[in-house]
């Protein structure tokens, strides 16, 4: 589980994007921690 904070003006757009999103484990890790793994940094 993760929490994202957005401005109220873009809340509906953010909710729509998240509903459509298929994030990888690496992307979820980055969103949760703000850190890229070594493998991701090379891409």
Residue pairs with C-beta under 8 A, 6 or more apart in sequence:
2 28
2 31
2 32
4 14
4 18
4 31
6 14
23 31
26 36
26 37
26 39
26 40
29 35
29 37
30 36
30 40
